[in-house]
């Protein structure tokens, strides 16, 4: 299931790149295109290791039954 979630997020990032940024950046010239593409790849890498999976999180944003059942929120007074 984790592989499918990662592939779905990568497909969304590629879709955004192809249909939103690619046309704009190609019009500005080769230097700007390469620089912006490298920056986009860098930002996607940062997103992958910090915030992914985005799509899965959005679909299950209000489902707190998995990991929140055993959290102790009462402070320990010494």
C-alpha positions in Angstrom: 0.0 0.0 0.0 2.9 2.4 0.8 4.3 2.0 -2.7 1.0 2.8 -4.3 0.6 5.9 -2.2 4.1 7.1 -3.1 3.6 6.5 -6.8 0.3 8.4 -6.6 2.0 11.4 -5.1 4.8 11.3 -7.6 2.3 11.2 -10.4 0.6 14.3 -9.0 3.9 16.1 -8.8 4.8 15.2 -12.4 1.3 16.2 -13.6 1.7 19.6 -11.9 5.1 20.0 -13.6 3.9 19.0 -17.1 0.6 20.9 -17.2 1.4 24.0 -15.1 5.1 24.9 -15.1 6.6 23.3 -18.3 4.9 25.6 -20.8 5.7 28.8 -18.7 9.3 27.9 -18.2 10.1 26.9 -21.8 8.9 30.3 -23.0 11.5 32.1 -20.9 14.5 30.4 -22.4 16.8 27.4 -21.8 18.7 28.8 -18.8 15.5 29.7 -16.8 14.0 26.4 -17.8 16.9 24.4 -16.5 17.2 26.4 -13.3 13.5 26.2 -12.5 13.4 22.5 -13.3 16.3 21.8 -11.0 14.6 23.9 -8.2 11.3 22.0 -8.7 13.1 18.7 -8.4 14.8 19.9 -5.3 11.5 21.0 -3.7 9.9 17.7 -4.7 12.7 15.9 -2.9 12.2 18.0 0.2 8.5 17.4 0.1 9.1 13.6 -0.4 11.1 13.3 2.7 9.1 15.7 4.9 5.5 16.0 4.0 4.6 13.0 1.8 2.2 11.2 1.4 0.1 14.3 0.8 -2.8 12.6 -1.1 -3.2 9.9 1.5 -3.2 12.4 4.3 -5.8 14.5 2.7 -8.1 11.5 2.2 -7.8 10.5 5.8 -7.5 13.8 7.6 -10.3 13.2 10.1 -9.6 9.5 10.7 -7.8 9.4 14.0 -8.5 5.8 14.9 -5.0 4.5 13.9 -2.3 6.0 16.0 -4.0 8.4 18.4 -5.7 5.9 20.7 -2.9 5.6 23.3 -1.6 9.1 23.6 -1.4 10.4 27.2 -2.2 14.1 27.2 -2.3 14.5 31.0 0.9 16.3 32.2 3.1 14.5 34.7 3.7 16.7 37.7 6.8 15.9 39.7 
